Amino acid sequence: MASNNKRSAEISIIGEDSDLLSIKPLGAGQEVGRSCLIIQYKNKTIMLDCGIHPGRHGVEALPYTDIVAEDQIDLLLISHFHLDHCGALPWFLERTSFKGRVFMTHATKAIYRWLLADYVKVSNISTDQMLYTEKDLEKSMTKIETVHFHQEKEVNGIKFWCYNAGHVLGAAMFMIEIAGVKILYTGDFSRQEDRHLMAAEIPSVKPDVLIIESTYGVHIHEKREIREKRFTSTVHDIVNRGGRCLIPVFALGRAQELLLILDEYWSNHPELHDIPIYYASSLAKKCMAVYQTYVGAMNDKIRNQIAISNPFIFKHISNLKGIDHFDDIGPCVVMASPGMMQSGLSRELFEKWCTDSKNGVVIAGYCVEGTLAKEVMSEPEEVLSMSGQKLARKLSVDYISFSAHTDYEQTSEFIRMLKPPHIILVHGEQNEMMRLKTALVREYQENPEISITVHTPRNCEEVQLYFRGEKMAKVMGSLAVEKFKDEQQLSGVLIKRGFSYHIVDPSDLSAYTNLKTSTVMQRQIIPFALPFHVLHTALTQLTPNVKSFAIENKRALKVFDSVLIVEEDNSVIVEWAASNGDDMYADAVVTVILQIDSSSAALETVKSLGDSGNKPEPEDRQFLHDMYGEDHVVRSTSGKLVTVTIDGKIASIDIKGQKINCDNESLKSQLASILKRHSLCSI
């Protein structure tokens, strides 16, 4: 039983980095009625349909929305206007915390308004457990957005578009794409063209997951011609014996198909012209106006015929607003809503006529468990009236299904053309669903080329699927000017939009985003009491890449070509542009400064140098020491020559004259290259 009382949400939020796709029926799981599913993937949540159960009343008819956080739902898609798919929508939009966006086709929205207004009126008569009022319905209309067939939309990174589903006017199958994973939800669909609707399309894009109805399981429908002949013959027989023929239908959908059939049959049988046919619905005129408006959404036969005459202006059918306007004086045919006779005019007429054996009822659509229509199909001797009185059932009962749902042949062909890896069956009674699953598994189990898994979740049972897709990034802007080679490294800024990735040069950020680049300069003032040349010497032991110069008459060093050090009174200023690499260099430089400033050995060295009158090791000899070792490098007492001895080979370097004397060309060339790099010798 659905409840308004909130439990702790059982549907946890699935993070964006998770590979888990979660699908959970909140209705229509191993049942027909209150279609409602929740899909979660990459931190996105989608609800598919929001219907009521035709066999239940009040809150018990609602889907199990109390196990989901309504305010976390990004998107709600309605497949068509039948109550078991959209009947709870005004309640959900106006009585819950839902803040997302809701879409349906134009025709569905137009019919939804009138169909649910009729449901509200009927509910007022049959139950005091009102889910919503007509005012709620009016307010919900402003929140509903429309989508054309094949029009791609995007909401919070969720892409979706829809295909024609047949079934009823405006019915849609939705293809949903999140991070490259495609999910097709068929809703109710039919692959057979009838008198006014085209067959459901075959999507051009193959889905990873197919959520498909299983209403008729493994049953196979009669051929349309045979079905129509049996229907007209049955109606003819009932009125021929002087009886009243009741055809329970929903105001929109199959009703229009049956009206077309009966009007044509009456036109071809003059002997029936005195027997009236009534279309008993308060929505009759409004509904027919909608159908005439959306003729373009119907099949070629209707579109061609409308150019000559309007097929929905009937010659032999009259509208009947209610039982108060009905003169029940002889044989007649009455099409009355609702289709499952749970309340309304169809229920009233059934109770009035069921005790007369001349009368008959023709059940022309699918019937849900718990409804009177389903009950009378078993031809019971008695039925219970709405007032609780037992009534003898003597009228004839015939079941001739014009329900525009796929049968096994249509369903298996549809799956065969799409070959989805995962199939989730919904909208089917448990037995029918399991038979369909068995048949599908048997069909593909011996085919090694196709791997298909069939799931049959109950209400509130989660199906968990994992999809690990590669993340692809497009190179944009100036980075894309040159063609890259395989394995070539690329440096840029990674931009994420929804589930798309782009790499751009930092200078192009403003062209592709609202971001701008800037440079953050880091500056530290560090106490330093030692002579500046001591720091210079220490840093050359860290790296040979140390340059000495002056800034505004202050001594300065540039280390690693990025870290600037400026001498101040009893301190040094360290400055660099913040970046991963330069921050690392700056850390190393600061570490050296702090170490030598606190080192007693450094202080002793300074003192000894001051006492002896000597200066620190010259830079040329220091880096030569680093290269060849102290035992192999000797400076003359005059300080003008440096001698390098390696493996018996001797080189004499005149620093001032910038000359190298050495008999060994290899050593001479090596020294020349080293000295040139340190700008001490041009040779």
C-alpha positions, 0 to 999 in steps of 0.5 A: 500500500502506498502511503503519505507517511515518509519513511527513510529514503531507500533510494540512496544518492548515487555519486557522479563517479559511480558506474552503478545504474539503478532502476526501481519500479515504484509501480507497474512492477509485476502488476498493471497499473500506477506506472512509475519508475525511478532511474539513477545514474551519475548523480542524476535521477529521472522519474518515468510516468506517475500513474494511479492504480485503476483498481484502488482508491485514494492513497492506495492507488498511488505509486510508492513515491514515499521511498524516494526523495522527491526534491532530488528528482531532476526530470519527470517524463510522461509517456501518454495520457492514460490514468495508469501513467499520468493519473497521479501527476497533479498530486505529485506536482502539487502535494510533494516537494518535487522541484524538477522539470516535467515533459510530455508531448503536445497531444498528451498535454492537451488530452491530460487536462480534460481526462483528469478533470473527468477523473476528478469529477468521477472520484467525487462521486465514488470516493471521498479520498480525494488525491487532488482537486481541479485547482491542483490540476490547473496549477500542474498545467503551468509546470508541464513542458512539451516536447516534439517527437525526435526533438532532443532536450537536455536537463542537468546533463540528461539528454532525452528525445522521444519516438512515436509509440502508437498505442494512443494519440501522442504516446511516446517512447523516451530515449534517455542518455546519461554519460553515454549510457542510453535507456529506452522506455517504451511506456505502452506501445503497439507495433500494429497500425490501426484505423487512425494511429501509426505503428510504433517507430523502431528507434535509430539508436540502439539502447544499452537498457530497454524498459519494456511493457509485458502486458500480454506476455506470450499471447498473440493478438487476433488479426485486425480484420478477424477482430473487427468482424467478431466485434461488429457481429457481436454488437449486431447480435445483441441489438438484433435480439432487442438488447442493449449493448454496453461497451465500456471504454476510456474517453480517449484512446480505443474509443476513437478506434471503435467509433470509426469501426461502428460508424462504418459498419452502420453505414454499410447496414441500413437495417441498423440505422434506426438503432442509435449509437451513443458515445457517452462521455462528458468529454466527447466534444472536447476530446474529438476537438483534440483529435481533429487538431492533432490529425497530423500525428495520425497515420496516412489513411486519416491524413489523406481522408481529412482532406476530403471529409473529417473522419471524426464527424460521425453520421450514426453516433450521437454524444450523450452527456450523462444518464439523465439525458438518456432515453432507455426505450429499446435496443441501442449501443452505448460506449461509456467510460470508464473502461474498467467499470470501477465507477462512473456511467459505464458502472451505472449502466452495467448495474441497470442492464446486467439482470436482462439476458437480452443485453450484453457487454463487450469488453474491448480493452485490457482489464486490471485485477480488482476492477468490475470489468476483470471480474465479469470476464469470468462470467459470475452468477452475481455481482456486487453493486456500488451500493453493496447490493447483490445483482444477478448477472444475466447479460452476455459477456464478450471479450474482444481486445482492441487494446493497443499493446504489443503481443509476443510477436511484436515484442520479440521482433522489437527486441530482435531489431534493437538487441539491447544487452539488458531488458527490464520487464514492467507493466505486466501481471506476474504470471504473464511477465514470467512467461515472457521472460522464459520465452525471451531467454529461450530465444536467445540462450543458444545464440552466442552472438547476442547476450541479453539479460532479462530482469523482472523487478517487483515494486520497490525492487532495485535492478543494479547494472554497471557501465564503465565507459571511457572518458573522452576529451576533445582538444579545443582552441589553439591546442587543436591547431596542430595534429598530435602524434600517438603517445604525445603528451598534452598539457592544458586545462580540462573542462567538464560540461555535464558529461562532456570533457574538453582540453584547452590552453589556459589562454583560451579559457575565456573563449570557451568558459566564463573563466579568466586566467590570472597569475598569483605571485607568492612572496615570503620575507625570511630573516637572514643574517649571513652574508649574501654570498654565503647563500649564493654558494649554498644555492649553487650546491642545490643547482647550477641554475643560479644567476646573480644580478642587481635590482635597484642596487640590491643584490639578487639571485634567480634560481631555477629561472623562476624563484627570485631572491632579493637581499634586504637588511637582515632578511631576504625576499623570496618571490615566485609565480604560483604553480605546481612546479615553481612551488616545488622549486620555491620550497627547496630554496626556502629550505636551503635558506632556513638551513644555512641561517640556522647552521652553526657550521655556516657561521664558523665558516663565515668567521674563518673566512673573515679571519683569514682574509679569504673569500668563499670558494669561487663559483667556477671552482665550486661547480668544477668540484661538483663535476669532478671532485675536489681532488681533481680540481686545483686553483693557482695561488694567484687565482687566475688558473684552474687545473683539472686532472682526469685519468692522467689527462691535464687541462689548464683553464685561464678564467680571466683570459677565457682559454683552455689548454689541453692536449686531449680534445675530448676533455677540452671539448667537455670543459668548454661546453661546461664553462660556456653553459655557466657563462665563464668561458666562451671557448 
